[in-house]
Amino acid sequence: MAASALTGPTPAQMRKVPPDMADAVLRRGEWSLCAMEHSRIGPVHFDAPGAPFHHLALPLEPVPLRFGLGIEGRHQHGRNAPDILTMIEAGVGGMTTWDGTYESACFYFTSESLAVALARDIEGSACAIHTRVDLHAPALARLLHALHADAVAGQPHGMLVGDSIFVALATQLVPDGERRRIRIRSDARDWRVRRALEYIHAHLADALDIVSIAAAATTSPFHLNRAFRIAVDCSIWQYVLRERARYAAALMRDRRLTLMQVAQCSGFETYASFIASVRREFGVSPAKLRNAR
């Protein structure tokens, strides 16, 4: 299933910071299946309506704070500390409070996004998302920090890196019993990998995301990520950047193209990504590579 086939809110529609606090949003990130709002907000006490997507809040400052969340007469209290997350299920709203200035990265996604990532029905008890304000989850926190870092960098590789991180995040939010049932093939001749490679090379100069690549291979991002790494010995996003660097090197022979045009024609999302990928593949900058050739 491609991201465009999702029937719920799209990442561009996933926003929770109230309009009157919009200036507090420092940056946004949007990937195929999730979105992020990085904000810095002072002490608050407001009634937050339920949203049609799940919410994971990652603290970005080690300042001492007390959090409160009131839901249907029940109150939860938490604290601000590394690896302590706030998790709010889709549809759950209530009185939200904290008593100091709070900088956080809030990540939004739907159950359908998780299902697309894992190719499984995760509704009901299979989904390990339960509203709480004091969730100690170091593994989840590390993945959220990686997503935040991709956004801070300006998503230089497009959707590819963030999509891969979200797939790993999805596996953390599915109980172990569900994950153990998943079977993947480790055969290097796996037809899913062949289809993915054909799609990648046919669309190398286009914007690529792992959800679309998996859809072309008629499998899930989770299955494809695992099978691809076994067959090709690198991740999908590493492979795409390597092949774009090689394609760019071939285009450099045409002196009529500037290096910026070479970067655009070979599919790089940013010029920084182009420079980094060429340097990683050939050991020199694009300019030096062109002169050497």
C-alpha positions in Angstrom: 0.0 0.0 0.0 1.4 3.4 -0.9 1.3 6.3 1.5 -1.1 8.1 -0.8 -3.6 5.2 -0.3 -4.0 5.9 3.4 -7.6 6.7 4.3 -6.9 8.6 7.5 -5.2 11.9 8.0 -2.0 12.4 6.0 1.2 13.5 7.7 0.7 17.0 6.4 -2.7 17.1 8.2 -1.2 15.8 11.6 -0.9 18.9 13.8 -1.7 19.3 17.5 -0.2 22.6 18.7 -3.2 24.9 19.1 -3.4 27.7 16.4 -2.9 30.4 19.1 0.5 28.8 19.9 1.6 28.3 16.3 4.6 30.6 16.8 6.0 28.2 19.4 6.6 25.5 16.6 10.3 25.7 15.8 10.2 23.1 13.0 8.1 20.4 11.4 9.0 17.1 9.9 6.9 15.1 7.5 7.6 11.6 6.2 5.5 9.0 4.4 3.7 7.7 7.5 4.3 10.2 10.3 4.9 13.8 11.2 6.7 15.8 13.9 6.2 19.2 15.6 9.2 20.5 17.5 8.0 23.3 19.8 9.0 25.3 22.9 6.0 26.2 25.0 5.7 27.9 28.4 3.5 26.8 31.3 0.1 25.7 30.0 -3.2 24.5 31.3 -5.7 23.8 28.5 -8.3 21.3 27.4 -6.9 19.4 24.4 -9.4 17.7 22.1 -8.7 14.2 20.9 -6.9 13.9 17.6 -7.4 11.1 14.9 -3.8 10.0 15.3 -1.5 8.8 18.0 1.0 11.1 19.8 4.5 10.4 21.2 6.2 13.3 22.9 10.0 13.3 23.3 11.5 15.9 25.8 14.4 17.8 24.4 15.5 19.7 27.5 16.4 18.2 30.9 14.6 20.8 32.9 12.5 19.7 35.9 8.8 19.8 35.0 5.6 18.2 36.2 3.1 17.1 33.7 -0.6 16.4 34.1 -3.2 14.8 31.9 -6.9 14.6 33.0 -9.0 12.1 31.0 -12.7 11.5 31.9 -12.1 12.4 35.6 -8.9 10.4 35.9 -5.6 12.2 36.3 -2.1 11.1 35.4 1.1 12.9 36.5 4.6 12.6 35.1 8.0 14.2 35.0 10.4 15.5 32.5 13.5 13.3 32.2 15.6 11.6 29.4 13.9 8.5 27.9 10.6 9.4 29.6 7.9 9.8 26.9 4.3 10.9 26.9 2.1 8.6 24.8 -1.5 9.5 23.9 -3.8 7.3 21.9 -5.8 8.5 18.9 -9.1 9.9 20.0 -8.0 10.6 23.6 -8.2 14.2 24.8 -8.3 16.0 28.1 -6.9 18.6 30.4 -3.2 19.0 29.7 -0.8 20.9 32.1 2.8 21.5 32.7 4.4 24.0 35.0 7.4 25.4 33.1 8.8 26.1 29.7 8.9 22.8 27.8 10.8 22.0 24.6 9.7 18.8 23.0 9.4 16.9 19.7 5.9 15.5 19.2 5.5 12.7 16.7 2.1 11.8 15.2 1.0 8.7 13.3 -2.0 6.4 12.9 -2.7 2.8 13.5 -3.1 2.5 9.8 0.5 3.8 9.4 1.7 1.1 11.7 -0.3 -1.5 9.7 1.2 -0.3 6.4 4.7 -0.5 7.9 4.3 -4.0 9.2 1.7 -5.4 6.8 -0.4 -6.6 9.8 -3.7 -5.8 11.4 -2.7 -4.2 14.7 -6.0 -2.9 15.9 -7.2 -3.7 19.4 -4.9 -5.5 21.9 -2.2 -6.1 19.3 -1.2 -2.4 19.4 0.9 -1.5 22.3 -0.2 2.2 22.5 -1.8 3.2 25.8 -2.2 6.8 27.0 0.3 7.6 29.8 2.5 10.6 30.7 5.4 8.7 32.4 6.5 6.1 29.9 10.1 4.9 30.3 11.2 3.7 26.9 14.9 4.1 26.0 14.6 2.2 22.7 11.7 4.3 21.5 13.4 7.5 22.7 16.5 6.6 20.6 14.4 6.1 17.5 12.5 9.4 18.1 15.8 11.2 18.5 17.0 9.8 15.2 13.8 11.0 13.5 14.2 14.5 15.1 17.8 14.6 13.9 16.7 13.9 10.3 14.2 16.8 10.6 16.7 19.2 12.1 19.1 18.4 9.2 16.3 19.3 6.8 15.6 15.7 5.7 18.6 15.8 3.3 17.8 12.4 1.9 14.1 13.0 1.4 11.7 10.4 3.0 14.1 7.5 2.9 15.9 7.8 6.2 12.8 8.8 8.2 10.7 6.0 6.7 13.3 3.5 7.7 13.3 4.8 11.3 9.5 4.7 11.4 9.5 1.0 10.4 11.9 0.3 13.3 9.6 2.3 15.5 6.6 0.3 14.4 8.3 -2.9 15.4 8.7 -1.5 18.9 5.0 -0.8 19.1 3.9 -4.3 18.2 4.1 -6.9 21.0 6.9 -9.5 20.7 4.3 -12.3 20.2 3.1 -10.6 17.1 6.6 -10.0 15.7 7.7 -13.6 16.2 5.0 -14.7 13.8 6.5 -12.7 11.0 8.5 -14.8 8.5 11.0 -13.4 6.0 13.0 -15.1 3.3 16.8 -14.7 3.5 17.3 -15.9 -0.1 19.4 -13.4 -2.1 17.2 -14.2 -5.1 14.1 -13.1 -3.2 11.6 -11.8 -5.8 10.6 -8.9 -3.5 14.2 -7.6 -3.6 14.4 -8.0 -7.4 11.2 -6.0 -7.8 12.4 -3.3 -5.4 15.7 -3.0 -7.3 13.8 -2.7 -10.6 11.6 0.0 -9.2 14.5 1.9 -7.6 16.5 2.0 -10.9 13.4 3.0 -12.9 12.8 5.9 -10.5 16.3 6.8 -9.4 16.0 10.4 -10.3 12.5 10.8 -8.7 11.6 11.3 -5.1 11.6 7.9 -3.4 10.2 6.7 -0.2 10.3 3.2 1.3 6.5 2.8 1.4 6.3 3.3 -2.4 9.2 1.0 -3.0 7.6 -1.7 -0.8 4.3 -1.3 -2.6 6.1 -1.9 -6.0 7.6 -5.0 -4.5 4.1 -6.1 -3.2 5.3 -6.5 0.4 5.6 -4.4 3.5 8.3 -1.9 4.4 9.3 -4.1 7.4 9.6 -7.3 5.3 11.4 -5.5 2.5 13.9 -3.7 4.8 14.9 -7.1 6.3 15.1 -9.0 3.1 16.9 -6.2 1.3 19.6 -5.9 3.9 20.2 -9.7 3.8 20.3 -9.8 0.0 22.2 -6.6 -0.8 24.2 -6.1 2.4 23.0 -2.6 3.0 19.8 -0.7 3.8 17.5 0.6 1.1 18.3 4.2 1.7 22.1 3.5 1.6 21.7 1.6 -1.7 19.7 4.5 -3.3 22.2 7.1 -2.3 25.1 4.9 -3.6 23.4 4.4 -7.0 22.5 8.1 -7.3 26.2 8.9 -6.6 27.2 6.6 -9.4 24.6 8.0 -11.8 25.8 11.5 -10.9 29.4 10.5 -11.7 28.3 9.5 -15.1 26.4 12.7 -15.7 29.5 14.8 -14.7 31.1 13.8 -18.0 28.7 16.3 -19.7 30.4 19.6 -19.1 27.3 21.5 -20.1 25.7 20.5 -16.7 26.6 22.4 -13.6 27.1 20.3 -10.5 23.8 21.7 -9.1 22.1 20.4 -12.3 23.9 17.0 -11.9 22.6 16.8 -8.3 19.0 17.5 -9.4 19.1 15.2 -12.4 20.4 12.3 -10.4 17.6 12.6 -7.8 19.3 14.1 -4.8 16.9 16.0 -2.5 19.5 18.5 -1.4 23.0 19.6 -2.7 24.4 18.6 0.7 23.2 15.1 0.3 24.7 15.0 -3.2 28.2 16.2 -1.9 28.1 13.7 1.1 27.0 10.8 -1.1 29.6 11.4 -3.8 32.3 11.8 -1.1 31.2 8.6 0.6 31.2 6.6 -2.7 34.3 8.0 -4.4 36.4 9.5 -1.5 36.5 13.0 -3.0 34.1 16.0 -3.5 32.0 16.2 -6.7 34.2 19.0 -8.0 37.4 17.0 -7.6 35.8 13.9 -9.1 34.7 15.9 -12.1 38.2 17.3 -12.6 39.8 13.9 -12.2 37.6 12.6 -14.9 
